[in-house]
Amino acid sequence: MLTKEQSIVEYDFSRQRVIPDRLTRSTHGHYPPLAEEMLKIYQDHVGEVRKHLHELVRRLFRGVTDCPAKRISAFCKLLDDASEFHQDKSAAAAKLRQRVFTLAASKHPLVQSRDQLFDHEEANAKAEIAAEIGKSWAEIEASLFADVIEFHRLQKPPENLDAAGLLSRYNVAQTQAALYAATSMTVWAGDDFKMILRYAKLARLMHSITRQGDRYVFQLNGPASLLRQTRRYGVAFARFLPGLLAAQDWRMQATVLGPAKRRFALRLSSSDGLRSEVQPSDFDSQIEETFWQQWQTMQAEDQTGGWQLRREGTVLHQGQTVFTPDFSLDHPEHGEVLLEVIGFWTPEYLSEKVIRLKQFQHTARIMLAISESVDQAIPDLGMPRVTFKTTLKVKEVLQILPR
């Protein structure tokens, strides 16, 4: 994802709208060949350091008058993100640097040619240090700053990415970056509302859902809200966008803080042409995925007592309020029981969760699986509950299922 410094947005003060930078076929028809050249730079220079790759990309755009430096930097970031670079995880570069500098300290200062004051020539000093370490100076120089990000060497260029894909990623990334300053987002969803809900949960966003006619309305707290102004939440909020783009039949409006803290609207819909490469995900969290896999194994061994497990199979409504528990368990004799998994959330979100559970506690049989870390924050609601530390165990859920 792009950094805030690579974000390009236009503020329309007359309409109070924020417009992220976006490349279009009609006005940027010369960019596809440039994107192909950028990809070729990375493909042809495996082994080069990141700094040199970026310089080659900058040279490519010399003479391109409608490409500001921020846009070039954004392209480099996206290409880097799609590539693999060697990283000095063993801290070998730091150790080498310490040894070289220690050996060089006794020869300070170095000069190009010996004179009456200084007698340590640089070339001789490098040769002596290389002999002491047992490597050529070229090898030492290539490894000396391998732990600095600018000097990471390209190991694998972008794969499965063409020019159109790179430009599409750019458009999505600029919209994501504009959302770093969002205070809130409202999404009006149709048939794909469960997919949108899943991505909101995956991003661990604070959200609520209501129903308006045949549509569902999501309210999400933005990273620039008073409660959530953290970089981590901002990244999570931006990551929600590709999931939303993968869905159909929706429209969205986010409130974004602009200059002088003025509020601007960012509007999108499923018909705006932004495309996501993400594939619909099946699970909201590792806890739920592990639980599902455990269940499939035990069911194959006929150890679930006739209970069948479904994911988000039941949607509860009460007035305009909507509640979608994580799992539904069905039994031919004992009927349906809904299972809500509560992991780590902020105190304010847990308070909202308790209110929602109280609202629906008499409309269905609900049981809770609660992380030990937040167990004390959930009062006794008269619902069966099981706690878990890292893994929700199927056997413990089966033991407390109401009959």
Helices and strands as residue ranges (DSSP letters): G 4-6, E 9-12, E 17-20, H 31-44, H 50-60, H 69-81, E 84-85, H 92-105, H 122-133, H 137-143, G 149-151, E 154-156, H 163-178, G 179-181, E 182-189, H 193-202, E 207-212, E 215-221, H 231-246, E 250-257, G 259-261, E 263-269, H 286-300, E 308-311, E 316-318, E 321-323, E 327-331, E 335-342, H 347-360, E 366-371, G 372-377, E 385-388, H 394-400
